[in-house]
Amino acid sequence: MASTPESLTDPAALGRALRATGYLPGEGLSTAAFLAMRMHRPLFLEGEPGTGKTSLAQALAEVTGRNLIRLQCYEGIDASQALYDWDFPRQVLHLRAAEAAAPGRPTDPQALEDSLYDRRFLIARPVLRAISEPGSVLLIDEIDRADDEFEAFLLEVLADNAVTIPELGTIRAETPPLVILTSNRSREVHDALKRRCLYHFLEHPSLAEEIAIVRSRLPEVSQSLAGEVAAAVGRIREQDLLKPPGVAETIDWAQALHILGAQRLDAQFAAATLGAVLKYQEDVARIRETVLAELGTLARQ
């Protein structure tokens, strides 16, 4: 059930509401999210993949009953993919309809041009949608994958909470969106953008926290199996891997083992289900030589 801003009176209340959705934040993260909501400042979340950055935005949208709007960043993304575009096919149809309605009659070129740039032909992309929809949650995911120019554009938009469209004028947010930016630290994001935001670094959860997350998402999984899976994932993260597993992979692994009827994590079950937790063959080979070998040794004792 969505909570009203008035009911989220402090970080502890927000933390309880987030936990009710299945997201288990630490005190520091609850405080950072609470302050971002109250101060109308973007929240910049940095950390390794799989630490729950994207999931926080989803949980905040659920808690507050707001619409979640996601902008997935990638190499080469530019302002048009984030802001708006014009629906060219519909504009062409409009021109043809105007010509068919008055064949052979002179038309006012300026009036016809103005009609082409009506709001109905505007395709709002995520940033414009978030500014236009009061009280939304805007997730700008993996900002570290974009380039410097896109960062500068975001800096301006986040500072003003407004977008200027030459043909229509300035569209300003009635209520600023709650903005969550995430970074996997594939590169350093400029200080100018970070200064506009509240900052929080998300680490992988502790063993106890990860067990609690698995049990929260998969209550059908036994405490013992959840504990063994979480411990094994923690051991896997210590290895030199191309892609260390995140919490999502821990949950997937526990679910896969439960479906297969495993009561505990042994070498045989682990080997059969490694594809739930590792995504590169090189990583699978390394873990077979290390963690799975340890599981096999323990089984023989």
C-alpha positions in Angstrom: 0.0 0.0 0.0 1.3 3.4 -0.9 2.2 5.8 1.9 1.5 9.5 1.9 4.4 11.9 2.3 2.9 13.0 5.6 3.1 9.5 7.0 6.8 9.2 6.1 7.8 11.5 9.0 11.4 10.3 9.4 14.0 7.9 7.9 12.8 5.1 10.2 9.2 5.4 8.9 10.5 5.3 5.3 12.7 2.3 6.1 9.7 0.4 7.5 7.6 1.3 4.4 10.5 0.1 2.1 10.8 -3.1 4.1 7.1 -3.8 3.6 7.8 -3.9 -0.2 10.6 -6.5 0.3 13.4 -4.0 -0.1 15.6 -4.0 3.1 17.6 -0.7 3.3 20.2 0.1 5.9 19.8 3.1 8.1 22.2 5.2 6.0 20.2 4.5 2.8 16.9 5.2 4.4 18.2 8.5 5.7 19.6 9.5 2.3 16.3 8.6 0.5 14.3 10.5 3.1 16.4 13.6 2.8 16.2 13.4 -1.1 12.4 13.4 -0.8 12.2 16.2 1.7 14.9 18.4 0.2 13.8 17.8 -3.4 17.3 16.9 -4.3 18.4 14.1 -6.7 19.9 11.0 -4.9 23.1 9.7 -6.5 23.7 6.0 -5.8 27.0 4.5 -6.6 28.2 0.9 -6.1 28.9 -2.4 -7.7 26.3 -4.0 -10.0 23.7 -5.9 -8.1 23.8 -3.9 -4.8 20.1 -2.7 -5.1 20.5 0.7 -6.7 17.8 0.3 -9.3 15.6 -1.6 -6.9 15.5 1.3 -4.5 13.9 3.5 -7.1 11.3 0.9 -7.8 10.6 0.5 -4.1 10.3 4.2 -3.6 7.8 4.5 -6.4 5.8 1.6 -4.8 6.0 3.2 -1.3 4.8 6.6 -2.4 2.4 5.5 -5.1 4.3 7.5 -7.7 4.8 6.7 -11.4 8.3 5.3 -12.0 9.9 6.6 -15.2 13.2 5.1 -16.2 15.9 6.5 -18.4 18.5 3.8 -19.2 21.8 5.4 -20.2 24.1 3.9 -22.7 27.2 5.0 -24.8 26.1 7.6 -27.3 22.8 8.6 -25.7 21.9 12.3 -26.4 19.4 14.8 -25.3 16.8 13.8 -27.8 16.6 10.3 -26.4 16.0 11.8 -22.9 13.9 14.8 -23.7 11.5 14.7 -26.6 11.1 14.1 -30.3 8.5 15.0 -32.9 6.2 12.4 -34.4 7.2 12.9 -38.0 4.8 10.4 -39.6 1.8 12.0 -37.9 3.0 15.4 -38.9 3.1 14.3 -42.6 -0.4 12.8 -42.3 -1.5 16.2 -40.8 -0.1 18.0 -43.8 -1.8 15.7 -46.2 -5.1 16.1 -44.4 -4.8 19.9 -44.4 -4.2 19.8 -48.2 -7.1 17.4 -48.8 -9.4 19.6 -46.7 -8.8 22.7 -48.9 -7.6 21.5 -52.4 -6.4 24.4 -54.5 -6.9 27.0 -51.8 -3.9 29.1 -50.6 -2.9 28.3 -47.1 -1.2 30.4 -44.5 2.3 28.9 -44.3 2.9 30.2 -40.7 -0.3 28.8 -39.5 0.3 25.5 -41.1 3.8 25.3 -39.6 2.5 26.2 -36.2 -0.1 23.5 -36.4 2.7 21.0 -37.1 4.3 21.7 -33.7 1.3 21.2 -31.6 1.7 19.4 -28.3 -0.2 16.4 -29.7 2.7 15.7 -32.1 5.2 15.8 -29.3 6.8 12.5 -28.2 7.8 12.9 -24.6 10.9 11.0 -23.6 11.7 10.0 -19.9 13.1 13.4 -18.6 10.3 15.4 -20.1 7.6 12.9 -18.9 9.0 13.2 -15.4 8.9 17.0 -15.5 5.4 17.0 -16.9 3.9 14.4 -14.5 3.7 15.8 -11.0 5.3 13.7 -8.3 6.9 11.1 -10.4 10.1 9.1 -9.7 12.7 9.5 -12.4 15.3 6.8 -12.5 18.4 7.7 -14.5 20.1 4.3 -14.6 23.8 3.8 -15.2 24.8 7.4 -15.8 28.4 6.3 -15.9 27.7 4.8 -19.3 26.9 8.2 -20.9 29.4 10.8 -21.9 30.4 14.2 -20.6 28.1 16.1 -22.9 25.1 14.2 -21.7 26.1 14.8 -18.1 26.2 18.6 -18.8 22.7 18.4 -20.2 21.4 16.6 -17.2 23.1 19.1 -14.9 21.1 21.9 -16.5 17.8 20.1 -16.4 18.2 19.0 -12.8 19.1 22.5 -11.7 16.0 24.1 -13.3 13.5 21.2 -13.3 12.4 22.6 -16.6 12.8 21.8 -20.3 12.7 24.4 -23.1 11.2 23.3 -26.4 11.8 26.0 -29.1 8.5 25.5 -30.8 6.4 25.4 -27.5 8.4 27.3 -24.9 9.5 26.2 -21.4 7.8 23.3 -19.6 8.5 23.5 -15.9 7.7 20.9 -13.2 4.8 21.8 -11.0 6.2 19.3 -8.5 9.8 18.3 -9.0 10.3 14.5 -9.6 12.1 12.4 -7.1 15.3 11.7 -9.1 17.5 8.7 -8.5 20.8 8.4 -10.5 22.8 5.2 -10.4 26.4 4.5 -11.3 28.3 1.2 -11.4 31.6 3.2 -11.3 32.7 2.1 -14.8 34.1 5.7 -15.0 34.1 8.7 -12.7 31.1 11.0 -12.9 31.9 14.7 -12.9 31.9 16.5 -9.5 29.6 19.2 -10.9 26.8 16.6 -11.3 27.5 15.0 -8.0 27.3 18.4 -6.2 23.7 18.7 -7.4 22.8 15.5 -5.6 22.8 13.8 -2.3 25.3 10.9 -2.4 25.2 7.4 -1.0 27.5 4.4 -1.7 25.9 1.0 -1.7 28.0 -2.0 -0.8 27.1 -5.6 -1.0 25.0 -6.6 2.0 26.4 -8.4 5.0 25.8 -12.2 5.3 22.9 -11.6 7.7 21.4 -8.9 5.5 21.7 -11.0 2.4 20.0 -14.0 4.1 17.2 -11.7 5.2 16.8 -10.4 1.7 16.5 -13.9 0.2 14.0 -14.9 2.9 12.0 -11.8 2.3 11.8 -12.4 -1.4 11.6 -16.2 -1.2 9.8 -17.1 2.0 9.5 -20.7 0.8 13.3 -21.1 0.9 14.5 -22.6 4.2 16.7 -20.5 6.5 19.5 -23.1 6.2 19.5 -23.1 2.4 19.3 -19.3 2.2 22.2 -19.1 4.6 24.4 -21.6 2.6 23.6 -19.8 -0.7 24.4 -16.4 0.7 27.6 -17.6 2.3 28.6 -19.2 -1.0 27.9 -16.1 -3.0 30.0 -14.1 -0.5 32.8 -16.5 -1.1 32.3 -16.2 -4.9 32.6 -12.4 -4.7 36.1 -12.8 -3.2 37.3 -14.4 -6.4 38.8 -12.5 -9.3 35.8 -12.6 -11.6 34.7 -10.8 -14.7 31.2 -10.3 -13.3 30.8 -10.8 -9.5 27.2 -11.8 -8.6 24.8 -9.3 -7.1 21.9 -9.8 -4.8 19.6 -10.6 -7.7 21.8 -13.5 -8.6 21.7 -14.7 -5.0 17.9 -14.7 -5.1 17.9 -16.5 -8.5 20.3 -19.2 -7.2 18.3 -19.8 -4.1 15.1 -20.1 -6.1 16.7 -22.5 -8.6 17.9 -24.7 -5.9 14.5 -24.7 -4.2 12.8 -25.6 -7.4 15.1 -28.6 -7.8 14.3 -29.7 -4.3 17.7 -29.0 -2.7 17.7 -29.0 1.0 21.2 -27.8 1.2 23.9 -26.4 -1.1 26.3 -29.2 -2.1 28.8 -29.5 -4.9 26.4 -31.4 -7.2 23.5 -29.0 -6.9 25.8 -26.0 -7.1 27.5 -27.3 -10.3 24.1 -27.9 -11.9 22.8 -24.4 -11.2 25.9 -22.1 -11.6 24.2 -20.5 -14.6 21.8 -18.8 -12.1 24.7 -16.9 -10.4 27.5 -16.6 -13.0 27.2 -15.3 -16.6 30.7 -15.9 -18.0 32.3 -19.2 -18.8 35.6 -18.0 -17.5 34.0 -17.2 -14.1 32.2 -20.6 -14.1 35.6 -22.4 -14.6 37.3 -20.4 -11.8 34.5 -21.1 -9.4 34.5 -24.8 -10.2 38.2 -24.9 -9.3 37.7 -22.9 -6.0 34.3 -22.6 -4.3 32.9 -25.9 -5.8 36.0 -27.7 -4.9 35.7 -26.5 -1.3 32.0 -27.7 -1.2 33.1 -31.1 -2.5 35.8 -31.3 0.2 33.3 -30.4 2.9 30.9 -33.1 1.6 33.6 -35.8 1.9 34.5 -34.9 5.5 
